Protein backbone atom coordinates (compact mmCIF):
# COMPACT_ATOMS: atom_id res chain seq x y z
CA UNK A 1 0.00 0.00 0.00
CA UNK A 2 2.89 2.33 0.81
CA UNK A 3 4.35 1.85 -2.70
CA UNK A 4 0.94 2.41 -4.29
CA UNK A 5 0.55 5.70 -2.44
CA UNK A 6 4.05 6.77 -3.50
CA UNK A 7 3.38 5.88 -7.15
CA UNK A 8 0.13 7.85 -7.02
CA UNK A 9 1.92 10.81 -5.44
CA UNK A 10 4.71 10.78 -8.04
CA UNK A 11 2.31 10.65 -10.98
CA UNK A 12 0.12 13.39 -9.56
CA UNK A 13 3.13 15.53 -8.72
CA UNK A 14 4.26 15.36 -12.33
CA UNK A 15 0.98 16.97 -13.38
CA UNK A 16 0.82 19.44 -10.53
CA UNK A 17 4.21 21.10 -10.73
CA UNK A 18 3.84 24.84 -10.34
CA UNK A 19 7.34 26.28 -10.69
CA UNK A 20 10.74 24.73 -11.20
CA UNK A 21 14.32 25.81 -11.41
CA UNK A 22 15.37 27.83 -14.42
CA UNK A 23 19.15 27.97 -13.92
CA UNK A 24 21.29 28.60 -16.98
CA UNK A 25 23.44 25.74 -18.25
CA UNK A 26 25.56 26.04 -21.36
CA UNK A 27 26.02 22.26 -21.65
CA UNK A 28 24.49 20.41 -24.59
CA UNK A 29 21.50 18.30 -23.56
CA UNK A 30 20.03 17.18 -26.86
CA UNK A 31 17.43 18.60 -29.20
CA UNK A 32 13.67 18.78 -29.46
CA UNK A 33 13.78 15.93 -31.98
CA UNK A 34 15.66 13.76 -29.44
CA UNK A 35 12.73 14.15 -27.05
CA UNK A 36 10.06 12.95 -29.48
CA UNK A 37 8.86 9.43 -28.74
CA UNK A 38 7.80 7.38 -25.72
CA UNK A 39 9.80 7.36 -22.49
CA UNK A 40 9.39 5.06 -19.52
CA UNK A 41 10.06 6.69 -16.14
CA UNK A 42 12.36 4.39 -14.19
CA UNK A 43 13.36 6.53 -11.22
CA UNK A 44 12.12 9.48 -9.15
CA UNK A 45 14.21 10.92 -6.36
CA UNK A 46 13.46 13.96 -4.29
CA UNK A 47 11.57 15.34 -1.35
CA UNK A 48 8.31 17.01 -0.45
CA UNK A 49 7.45 19.02 2.64
CA UNK A 50 4.05 18.18 4.08
CA UNK A 51 2.70 19.38 7.42
CA UNK A 52 6.09 20.95 8.17
CA UNK A 53 7.83 17.58 7.78
CA UNK A 54 10.30 16.84 4.98
CA UNK A 55 9.72 13.45 3.37
CA UNK A 56 12.52 12.11 1.17
CA UNK A 57 11.81 9.53 -1.48
CA UNK A 58 13.88 7.46 -3.87
CA UNK A 59 11.57 5.30 -5.96
CA UNK A 60 12.42 2.98 -8.85
CA UNK A 61 9.79 1.84 -11.34
CA UNK A 62 9.62 -1.12 -13.70
CA UNK A 63 9.82 -0.15 -17.37
CA UNK A 64 6.41 0.59 -18.81
CA UNK A 65 4.68 1.48 -15.53
CA UNK A 66 4.97 5.27 -15.96
CA UNK A 67 5.15 6.51 -19.55
CA UNK A 68 5.57 9.89 -21.22
CA UNK A 69 4.98 10.28 -24.96
CA UNK A 70 6.07 13.44 -26.79
CA UNK A 71 4.67 13.97 -30.30
CA UNK A 72 6.23 16.07 -33.08
CA UNK A 73 3.27 18.50 -33.07
CA UNK A 74 3.96 19.62 -29.48
CA UNK A 75 1.32 17.47 -27.80
CA UNK A 76 1.88 14.49 -25.56
CA UNK A 77 0.43 11.97 -23.16
CA UNK A 78 1.33 10.49 -19.80
CA UNK A 79 0.09 7.21 -18.43
CA UNK A 80 0.47 4.87 -15.51
CA UNK A 81 0.00 1.16 -16.10
CA UNK A 82 0.00 -0.74 -12.83
CA UNK A 83 -2.19 -3.67 -11.72
CA UNK A 84 -3.61 -1.56 -8.87
CA UNK A 85 -3.61 1.87 -10.50
CA UNK A 86 -3.99 3.20 -14.00
CA UNK A 87 -4.47 6.62 -15.52
CA UNK A 88 -3.95 8.70 -18.61
CA UNK A 89 -3.55 12.42 -19.31
CA UNK A 90 -2.66 14.68 -22.21
CA UNK A 91 -0.50 17.78 -22.38
CA UNK A 92 1.27 20.19 -24.70
CA UNK A 93 5.00 20.80 -24.42
CA UNK A 94 7.98 22.89 -25.49
CA UNK A 95 11.71 22.22 -25.37
CA UNK A 96 14.19 25.06 -25.75
CA UNK A 97 17.71 25.72 -24.45
CA UNK A 98 17.69 22.68 -22.19
CA UNK A 99 14.36 23.59 -20.59
CA UNK A 100 11.28 21.42 -20.95
CA UNK A 101 7.86 22.88 -20.24
CA UNK A 102 4.83 20.61 -19.99
CA UNK A 103 1.44 22.30 -19.93
CA UNK A 104 -0.97 19.91 -18.21
CA UNK A 105 -4.66 20.18 -17.53
CA UNK A 106 -4.25 21.87 -14.15
CA UNK A 107 -0.64 23.03 -13.86
CA UNK A 108 2.58 23.49 -15.74
CA UNK A 109 5.85 21.59 -15.25
CA UNK A 110 9.03 23.60 -15.76
CA UNK A 111 11.99 21.24 -15.89
CA UNK A 112 15.70 21.59 -16.45
CA UNK A 113 16.95 18.79 -18.68
CA UNK A 114 20.19 17.34 -17.35
CA UNK A 115 20.58 14.60 -19.97
CA UNK A 116 18.84 13.87 -23.24
CA UNK A 117 20.19 11.24 -25.61
CA UNK A 118 18.56 8.75 -27.95
CA UNK A 119 18.09 6.38 -24.98
CA UNK A 120 18.04 8.48 -21.78
CA UNK A 121 16.13 11.48 -20.41
CA UNK A 122 16.88 13.03 -17.02
CA UNK A 123 15.27 16.25 -15.80
CA UNK A 124 14.78 17.99 -12.48
CA UNK A 125 12.30 20.37 -10.94
CA UNK A 126 12.56 22.46 -7.79
CA UNK A 127 9.04 23.28 -6.70
CA UNK A 128 9.50 26.22 -4.39
CA UNK A 129 5.76 26.88 -3.95
CA UNK A 130 5.14 23.36 -2.76
CA UNK A 131 8.54 22.85 -1.14
CA UNK A 132 9.28 19.93 -3.41
CA UNK A 133 12.21 18.83 -5.54
CA UNK A 134 12.25 15.90 -7.92
CA UNK A 135 14.77 14.38 -10.29
CA UNK A 136 13.15 12.15 -12.93
CA UNK A 137 14.99 9.50 -14.94
CA UNK A 138 13.48 7.89 -18.06
CA UNK A 139 14.58 5.44 -20.73
CA UNK A 140 13.34 5.26 -24.31
CA UNK A 141 10.45 2.83 -24.46
PyMOL commands that set and color helices and strands:
alter all, ss='L'
color gray80, all
select helices_A, chain A and resi 2-16+32-35
alter helices_A, ss='H'
color red, helices_A
select strands_A, chain A and resi 37-50+53-60+66-70+75-82+85-96+99-103+108-116+120-127+132-140
alter strands_A, ss='S'
color yellow, strands_A
deselect
rebuild
show_as cartoon
